[in-house]
Amino acid sequence: MHRTVRVGRTAVWAAVASGPVALAIALMPAPDVLPASKPVPQATAQAVQDPSGYAELFVSSWLRSNAQQEESAQSRRARALAPDVALLEPAATAQLRLEGVRAVRSVEHGRMWVVTVAAQYTNADVRYLAVEVSSGAGGGAFTVSGSPAVVAGPAAGVASQSRFRIGVPSGPLASTAAEFLRAYLTGAGAVERYLAPGTSLRGLGTGAFTSVEVQEVMAADEAAAAAKVPSDRTRVRIEVSVVARAEDGGRWPLAYAMTLAARDGRWEIASLDSGAGSTAGGAR
């Protein structure tokens, strides 16, 4: 401590000898040393989840509830999801039974959602119910905020014109597509032999269908209808309509869009474009 004072006095006398400016600087108080500031955590906005599933569960329970049986499982579940909503009073001789519900539309209005749910009954009737669902501050807690409203169903849209307008005759392309789909849908044969290099696709497995009959092959590109296989790296997009027969005898009308690539005088499957999870490659 005494040494610190002596050093300080020495600095002051040295400043006096050096002039008034140096003296003023020497007599200025030392700046306070501030601790390093901690980073302020930034609030991150949470994505608000779509409450369609919540609305489906509520409508399913509400349509099966009964105001005269409030202790039933369906009534208690409906109450838990929407505490302020009155329960149904079904007729004593009600013949229709609810078969299932499905959300068909959801519209967000800030922290309020309007979800339209389709309810299908055993006689094939469908009723549409609009449900208001409010979300909590974090976006994860939902509450049905009012009784459902029976509304008109969504209008049927006009189908857009297909891009596959060119008929593909019998030939190498149609044969390759047909053989590939038979291997893919029935498990009879490996699909890999029909794939272009770099393309990966897993079949459905043995016994998925017992047989596949091709009904029509349509293309979006003129090269697909050519009698001969074009030059390497030529790609065409086609859609193949088939009827697949299941093990129980049922007939399934199906359609598959795919891209084929020409290589070494033959057609190969470059990708299956019908949501089948193929990893597209290319002809090399």
N, C-alpha and C positions, 0 to 999 in steps of 0.2 A: 504493500500500500504506500509506504513512504517513498519507495523507488518511483512509483507512478507519479506522485506529486512532484518529485524532483525533476522527472523528465518533462512534465507539463510546464513547470516554471522555466526550465531551460529553453523550451520551445517559444515561450512568450518573450523572454529577453532576446532571443535570436530574431524574433519578428520585429521588436522595437528597433533593433540595430538595422534591420533591413528596410524600414520605412513604414509609413502609416497604412499603406494598402496591405502589406504582409501582416501587420498587427491586427487589422480588422478580420482578415481571414483566420488568423490563429485563434481569435476570441469567439468565432462563430460556434454555436453548440453543435455537437456531433449529431448527425441524423439518427433517428430511431431506426433500429433494425426490425422490420416487420416480418412476422412468420410467413412462410410461403402459403399462399391461398389455396384452399382445396377446390378442385373442380366442382362446379355446381351441376348436380345431375339434371339432365335434360329430360323433360317429360316426353315420352313417346306415345303417339296416338295409336290406339289399338283398333284393329279392323273389326267392324261390327259384323257379327255372324248373321247369316240369313236364317230366320226363325221358321222356315218352312216345315222342318221336321217337328218342331214344337207344336205348330198349328195342326199338323196331321195327327199327332198324338191326342191333342185336346179334342178335335172333332170326332175322332174314333171313340173316345171315352164318352163324350157328351151325347152322341147319337145312341149310345148303348146305356145311358144313364136312365134313372127313373126317380122322379121327385117323390114317389111314394116309398122308395126303397133307398134312402140316403146312405145306408150303411153298406150297400153293395160295393164291390170292388170298383166297378166302372163309375159309380156316382162319386165315390171318395176320390178317385183319380181326377175326375172332371173338376171337383171342388178344389183340389190341390193346385191344379193348373190355372183355374179361374175362380177365385173365392167369391166374387160378386156376381157371377152369372147364374141365372136360374136354370134348374135342370128340366129335362123333358118330362112330359106326362103322356107316355104312349098309350094307345088304345088297348083295352084289355084283350081284344081279339086280333091284335096286329099279326098279319101274316107275313109281311116282308121282313127279311133279315138283312142286316148290313153285311156286305161281302168284303169291302175294303175301301180305303180312302187314299187319295193321292193329291199332293199339292201341285197345282198346274200353273200358278202365277204368284209372284210376290213383288210388291211395290214398296219402296222405302220412302218415308217422309220424315227425315231427321231421325229421331229415336222411336218413331212409330212406323210399323209395317202393316200393310194390308195383304193378307195371304188368302188366295182363293183355293179352296180345297174341293175336289170332286169326290163325292160319295156314291159308290155303286152298290146296288142292291141285288138280291138273288134273282129278281125277275128282269135284270138287265137295265132297269131304270137308273138314271144318274141325276143326282142333285148337286148343285154347286153352292157352296157356302163361303162367304167372305168373312174373315176373322181379323180383328184388329189386335196386334201384338205390340206391346211396348217393351223396349229394351232398357236395361239399367245403364248407369254411367259408364261402366266398363265395357258394355256391349255384349256381355255374356249371359246376363240374367234376363229372362223374359217373363212377361205376364200377359195373359189374355185380358184385355181391358174392357170388353163389352160382349154382349150376346152376339152370336153369329147372325148374319143376314143371308137369307136364301136369295141368290142372284141368278141371272141368266148365264148360261155357259159361254165360253169364248167362241167367237165366230170362226167358222172353218175358213182357212186361207185358200188361196188359189195356188195350186202347185206350179212351180216354175218349170219351164220347158227343159227337158233333159238335154244335156250336152252330148249324149250318146245317140246320134241320129243315123249313123252309117252302118248298114247291115254287113256283117262279116260272114262270107260264105264258108263252106266246108274247106278245110285246108290245114296247113301246118299251125297257124295261129289258133284256130278254133280247137284243134286237137290237143295242143299243148295246154290251153286253158281248161279244157274238159278233164284231161288226165290229172292235171294238178288238183282241181277241185275234188275229184274222186278220192285222191290220196289224202287230201287235207280233211275231208269230211268223214270218210269211212275208216281211215287208219290203215287201209290196204295199200301198202307201199310207202316209201319214204318221200316226203315233200322236197327234200334237199336236191334230188336229182333234177328238179324243174326250176331251181332258183338260179338267178344270175350271181356271179361272183360278188361277194360283199353283202349279199342279202341273207338275212337270218329270219326264220319263221318256224314256230312250233305248231305242230298239228293238234287237232282236237283230242286225239287219243283213239285207241282201238274201240270199235263198237259205237261210236257217236251216232252214225247213221249206217244203214245196211246197203244202200244204193243211192246213186245220184244220177239223175237224168237231165241233160242240158236241153233247155227249151229255146234259148235265143242268145246270140252274141251280137252286141252292138258296140260300135266304136265312136270315138270322138275325133279320130285322125284318119285321113284317107289311106295312109300307108298300111293300116290294118287290114284293108280289104284287098290288097294286092295279092295276086296269085303266087308270087315268089317272095321269099324272105328278102327284105332290102339289105342295104349295106350295114356293117357293124355300127353299133352305138345308136341306131335308129330306135326311138321310143314311141310307143303308142299307148293310149288309154282306152280300156274297154270295160264293158259291163256284161257279166254273164248271168243270165236268169236260169235257175235250175229248180228241180223238184227233188228234194231229198226225202227218202223213206226211212222212218224211224223203226226201231226194233218192234214196237207195238203195232206197226202197220200204218201209223199216221204219215200223211204226206205234208211236207213243209215246203211251200214256195219261197225260195230265197233268191237274193241277187247280190253279186259280188263285183265291186269295182276294183280293177287292178291295172298295173302298168307293166308292159312287157318290153323287153329290150332284145334287139337282134344281135346275134354273135355267132360267127362261124357257120352261117347258113341255117341257123335255127332260132326259134323264139325261146326266151327264158323269162321267168317271172322276176321283175325288178322290185316290185312292192305290191302288197295287198292293201288296198286303200279303203277298205270297209271297216276300219277301226279294229283290225285284228292284231295290232301290236307288232307288225313286221318292222325290222330294221332295214331300211332301204339302202341298197348299194347301187352298183351300176355295172354294166357290162364292160369287161376289160379284154 
